[in-house]
Amino acid sequence: MAKLTASTRNALPSSAFALPKSRKYPVQDAEHAADAKGRATQQVKKGKLSPATAAKIRARANAVLGGK
């Protein structure tokens, strides 16, 4: 996966994140979208993310991935 530096991440528009208000889970490209889906699943299993929020992240990531 391409390295996302702090300055690059800060330059991304909020629309490039699965959770735009908190600017979490960047999904600006297919690699990051796939990673966001995996990370969301991990956080649900740890109890740190609600299933509803994870579903929003997966939906946003799937939009970037073309429904994969």
DSSP file (Angstrom, degrees, kcal/mol; ACC not computed):
  #  RESIDUE AA STRUCTURE BP1 BP2  ACC     N-H-->O    O-->H-N    N-H-->O    O-->H-N    TCO  KAPPA ALPHA  PHI   PSI    X-CA   Y-CA   Z-CA
    1    1 A M              0   0    0      0, 0.0     2,-0.1     0, 0.0     3,-0.1   0.000 360.0 360.0 360.0 144.7    0.0    0.0    0.0
    2    2 A A        -     0   0    0      1,-0.1     2,-0.2     2,-0.0     0, 0.0  -0.414 360.0-108.1 -66.8 138.2    1.2    3.5   -0.8
    3    3 A K        -     0   0    0     -2,-0.1     2,-0.7     1,-0.1    -1,-0.1  -0.500  26.6-153.9 -69.9 131.8    2.6    5.4    2.2
    4    4 A L        -     0   0    0     -2,-0.2    -1,-0.1    -3,-0.1     2,-0.0  -0.896  13.9-157.6-110.7 101.1    0.2    8.1    3.4
    5    5 A T     >  -     0   0    0     -2,-0.7     4,-2.9     1,-0.1     5,-0.2  -0.278  28.6-108.9 -75.1 164.0    2.3   10.8    5.1
    6    6 A A  H  > S+     0   0    0      1,-0.2     4,-2.6     2,-0.2     5,-0.2   0.893 119.6  49.5 -60.5 -40.8    0.8   13.2    7.6
    7    7 A S  H  > S+     0   0    0      2,-0.2     4,-1.2     1,-0.2    -1,-0.2   0.888 112.6  47.1 -68.8 -36.6    1.1   16.1    5.2
    8    8 A T  H  > S+     0   0    0      2,-0.2     4,-0.8     1,-0.2    -2,-0.2   0.921 113.2  48.9 -67.4 -43.7   -0.5   14.2    2.4
    9    9 A R  H >< S+     0   0    0     -4,-2.9     3,-0.9     1,-0.2    -2,-0.2   0.908 110.1  51.1 -62.5 -42.5   -3.3   13.0    4.7
   10   10 A N  H 3< S+     0   0    0     -4,-2.6    -1,-0.2     1,-0.2    -2,-0.2   0.787 107.0  55.2 -66.0 -26.8   -3.9   16.6    5.9
   11   11 A A  H 3< S+     0   0    0     -4,-1.2    -1,-0.2    -3,-0.2    -2,-0.2   0.642  86.6 101.5 -80.8 -15.0   -4.1   17.8    2.3
   12   12 A L  S << S-     0   0    0     -3,-0.9     2,-0.1    -4,-0.8     5,-0.0  -0.413  79.2-114.9 -69.3 144.1   -6.9   15.3    1.5
   13   13 A P    >   -     0   0    0      0, 0.0     3,-2.2     0, 0.0    -1,-0.1  -0.419  27.2-110.2 -72.3 157.0  -10.4   16.7    1.4
   14   14 A S  G >  S+     0   0    0      1,-0.3     3,-1.6     2,-0.2     9,-0.1   0.789 116.1  69.1 -58.4 -27.4  -12.8   15.4    4.0
   15   15 A S  G 3  S+     0   0    0      1,-0.3    -1,-0.3     5,-0.0    -3,-0.0   0.614  85.6  69.7 -68.2 -10.5  -14.7   13.6    1.2
   16   16 A A  G <  S+     0   0    0     -3,-2.2    11,-3.3     4,-0.1     2,-0.3   0.347  89.6  79.3 -87.5   6.4  -11.7   11.3    0.8
   17   17 A F  E <  S-A   26   0A   0     -3,-1.6     8,-0.2     9,-0.3     6,-0.1  -0.883  75.9-137.8-116.4 146.8  -12.5    9.7    4.2
   18   18 A A  E    S+     0   0A   0      7,-3.0     7,-0.2     6,-0.5    -1,-0.1   0.826 110.8  36.6 -69.2 -31.1  -15.1    7.0    5.1
   19   19 A L  E >>>S+A   24   0A   0      5,-2.0     5,-1.6     6,-0.2     4,-1.1  -0.781  78.5 178.1-117.5  84.0  -15.9    9.0    8.2
   20   20 A P  T 345S+     0   0    0      0, 0.0    -1,-0.1     0, 0.0    -4,-0.1   0.793  72.2  58.0 -64.0 -31.9  -15.5   12.6    6.9
   21   21 A K  T 345S+     0   0    0      1,-0.2    -2,-0.0     2,-0.1    -7,-0.0   0.891 120.3  29.2 -67.3 -37.5  -16.4   14.5   10.1
   22   22 A S  T <45S-     0   0    0     -3,-0.5    -1,-0.2     2,-0.1    -8,-0.0   0.453 104.9-128.9 -99.5  -1.8  -13.7   12.8   12.1
   23   23 A R  T  <5 +     0   0    0     -4,-1.1     2,-0.3     1,-0.2    -2,-0.1   0.900  57.7 145.0  54.7  46.8  -11.4   12.4    9.1
   24   24 A K  E   < +A   19   0A   0     -5,-1.6    -5,-2.0     1,-0.2    -6,-0.5  -0.821  44.4  25.7-113.8 154.9  -10.9    8.7    9.8
   25   25 A Y  E    S-     0   0A   0     -2,-0.3    -7,-3.0    -8,-0.2    -1,-0.2   0.995  76.7-140.6  60.7  74.1  -10.4    5.8    7.4
   26   26 A P  E     +A   17   0A   0      0, 0.0    -9,-0.3     0, 0.0    10,-0.2  -0.401  25.7 175.7 -63.7 136.9   -9.0    7.3    4.3
   27   27 A V        +     0   0    0    -11,-3.3   -10,-0.1    -2,-0.1     6,-0.1  -0.183  31.7 130.7-133.8  39.9  -10.5    5.8    1.1
   28   28 A Q  S    S+     0   0    0    -12,-0.2     2,-0.3     4,-0.0    -1,-0.1   0.688  77.2  17.7 -73.6 -17.0   -8.9    8.0   -1.6
   29   29 A D  S  > S-     0   0    0    -13,-0.1     4,-2.3    -3,-0.1     5,-0.2  -0.911  89.5 -95.6-144.9 173.5   -7.8    5.0   -3.6
   30   30 A A  H  > S+     0   0    0     -2,-0.3     4,-2.4     1,-0.2     5,-0.2   0.868 119.1  53.3 -61.9 -39.4   -8.5    1.2   -3.9
   31   31 A E  H  > S+     0   0    0      1,-0.2     4,-1.9     2,-0.2    -1,-0.2   0.929 113.0  42.5 -63.2 -45.0   -5.7    0.2   -1.6
   32   32 A H  H  > S+     0   0    0      2,-0.2     4,-2.4     1,-0.2    -1,-0.2   0.847 112.3  54.7 -71.4 -33.0   -6.7    2.4    1.2
   33   33 A A  H  X S+     0   0    0     -4,-2.3     4,-1.8     2,-0.2    -2,-0.2   0.923 109.2  47.3 -65.4 -43.9  -10.4    1.6    0.7
   34   34 A A  H  X S+     0   0    0     -4,-2.4     4,-1.7     1,-0.2    -2,-0.2   0.900 112.8  49.7 -63.5 -40.4   -9.7   -2.2    1.0
   35   35 A D  H  X S+     0   0    0     -4,-1.9     4,-2.8    -5,-0.2     5,-0.2   0.892 106.1  56.2 -65.2 -39.8   -7.6   -1.5    4.1
   36   36 A A  H  X S+     0   0    0     -4,-2.4     4,-2.3   -10,-0.2    -1,-0.2   0.889 105.5  52.0 -60.5 -39.7  -10.4    0.6    5.6
   37   37 A K  H  X S+     0   0    0     -4,-1.8     4,-1.8     2,-0.2    -1,-0.2   0.927 112.4  45.2 -62.1 -44.8  -12.8   -2.3    5.3
   38   38 A G  H  X S+     0   0    0     -4,-1.7     4,-2.1     1,-0.2    -2,-0.2   0.908 112.9  49.4 -66.1 -42.7  -10.4   -4.6    7.1
   39   39 A R  H  X S+     0   0    0     -4,-2.8     4,-2.4     1,-0.2    -1,-0.2   0.872 108.3  54.0 -65.9 -37.0   -9.6   -2.1    9.8
   40   40 A A  H  X S+     0   0    0     -4,-2.3     4,-1.9    -5,-0.2    -1,-0.2   0.922 108.5  49.4 -63.3 -43.1  -13.2   -1.5   10.5
   41   41 A T  H  X S+     0   0    0     -4,-1.8     4,-2.1     1,-0.2    -2,-0.2   0.914 110.6  50.9 -61.4 -43.5  -13.8   -5.2   10.9
   42   42 A Q  H  X S+     0   0    0     -4,-2.1     4,-1.7     1,-0.2    -2,-0.2   0.912 109.3  50.1 -59.8 -43.6  -10.9   -5.4   13.4
   43   43 A Q  H  X>S+     0   0    0     -4,-2.4     5,-2.5     1,-0.2     6,-1.0   0.824 108.2  52.5 -69.1 -31.3  -12.2   -2.5   15.4
   44   44 A V  H ><5S+     0   0    0     -4,-1.9     3,-1.0     4,-0.2    -1,-0.2   0.929 108.7  50.5 -66.8 -44.2  -15.7   -4.0   15.7
   45   45 A K  H 3<5S+     0   0    0     -4,-2.1    -2,-0.2     1,-0.3    -1,-0.2   0.837 110.5  49.8 -62.8 -32.7  -14.2   -7.3   17.0
   46   46 A K  H 3<5S-     0   0    0     -4,-1.7    -1,-0.3    -5,-0.2    -2,-0.2   0.596 115.1-118.4 -79.7 -11.5  -12.2   -5.3   19.6
   47   47 A G  T <<5S+     0   0    0     -3,-1.0    -3,-0.2    -4,-0.6    -2,-0.1   0.653  85.8 112.2  83.2  16.1  -15.4   -3.5   20.6
   48   48 A K  S   <S+     0   0    0     -5,-2.5     2,-0.3    -6,-0.2    -4,-0.2   0.460  73.7  42.7 -99.6  -2.7  -14.0   -0.1   19.7
   49   49 A L  S    S-     0   0    0     -6,-1.0    -2,-0.2    -5,-0.1    -1,-0.1  -0.999  82.2-120.2-144.7 138.3  -16.4    0.5   16.8
   50   50 A S     >  -     0   0    0     -2,-0.3     4,-2.3     1,-0.1     5,-0.2  -0.468  23.8-121.4 -77.3 151.0  -20.1   -0.1   16.4
   51   51 A P  H  > S+     0   0    0      0, 0.0     4,-2.0     0, 0.0     5,-0.1   0.845 113.7  56.5 -58.4 -33.4  -21.3   -2.4   13.7
   52   52 A A  H  > S+     0   0    0      2,-0.2     4,-1.6     1,-0.2     5,-0.1   0.910 108.3  45.7 -66.4 -41.5  -23.4    0.4   12.3
   53   53 A T  H  > S+     0   0    0      1,-0.2     4,-2.1     2,-0.2    -1,-0.2   0.896 111.3  53.0 -67.7 -39.4  -20.4    2.7   11.9
   54   54 A A  H  X S+     0   0    0     -4,-2.3     4,-2.7     1,-0.2    -2,-0.2   0.875 105.9  54.2 -62.3 -37.0  -18.4   -0.2   10.4
   55   55 A A  H  X S+     0   0    0     -4,-2.0     4,-2.3     2,-0.2    -1,-0.2   0.886 107.3  50.6 -64.8 -37.9  -21.2   -0.7    7.8
   56   56 A K  H  X S+     0   0    0     -4,-1.6     4,-2.3     2,-0.2    -2,-0.2   0.911 111.1  48.7 -64.3 -41.8  -20.9    3.0    6.8
   57   57 A I  H  X S+     0   0    0     -4,-2.1     4,-2.6     1,-0.2    -2,-0.2   0.932 112.2  48.0 -63.9 -45.4  -17.2    2.5    6.4
   58   58 A R  H  X S+     0   0    0     -4,-2.7     4,-2.8     1,-0.2    -1,-0.2   0.892 111.0  51.5 -63.0 -38.9  -17.7   -0.6    4.3
   59   59 A A  H  X S+     0   0    0     -4,-2.3     4,-1.7     2,-0.2    -1,-0.2   0.922 112.3  45.4 -63.8 -44.0  -20.3    1.1    2.1
   60   60 A R  H  X S+     0   0    0     -4,-2.3     4,-1.4     2,-0.2    -2,-0.2   0.902 114.6  48.5 -66.0 -41.1  -18.0    4.1    1.5
   61   61 A A  H  X S+     0   0    0     -4,-2.6     4,-2.4     1,-0.2    -2,-0.2   0.900 108.9  53.2 -65.9 -40.8  -15.1    1.8    0.7
   62   62 A N  H  X>S+     0   0    0     -4,-2.8     5,-3.7     1,-0.2     4,-0.9   0.852 103.6  57.2 -63.1 -33.7  -17.2   -0.3   -1.6
   63   63 A A  H  <5S+     0   0    0     -4,-1.7     3,-0.3     3,-0.2    -1,-0.2   0.890 110.6  43.5 -62.9 -38.4  -18.2    2.8   -3.5
   64   64 A V  H  <5S+     0   0    0     -4,-1.4    -2,-0.2     1,-0.2    -1,-0.2   0.873 114.8  49.4 -72.0 -37.6  -14.5    3.5   -4.1
   65   65 A L  H  <5S-     0   0    0     -4,-2.4    -1,-0.2    -5,-0.1    -2,-0.2   0.530 117.5-110.9 -80.6  -5.7  -13.8   -0.1   -5.0
   66   66 A G  T  <5S-     0   0    0     -4,-0.9    -3,-0.2    -3,-0.3    -4,-0.1   0.830  73.1 -51.5  79.5  32.1  -16.7   -0.3   -7.4
   67   67 A G      <       0   0    0     -5,-3.7    -1,-0.2    -6,-0.1    -4,-0.1   0.625 360.0 360.0  83.2  13.8  -18.9   -2.6   -5.3
   68   68 A K              0   0    0     -6,-0.4    -6,-0.1    -3,-0.0    -1,-0.1   0.491 360.0 360.0 -72.9 360.0  -16.2   -5.3   -4.7
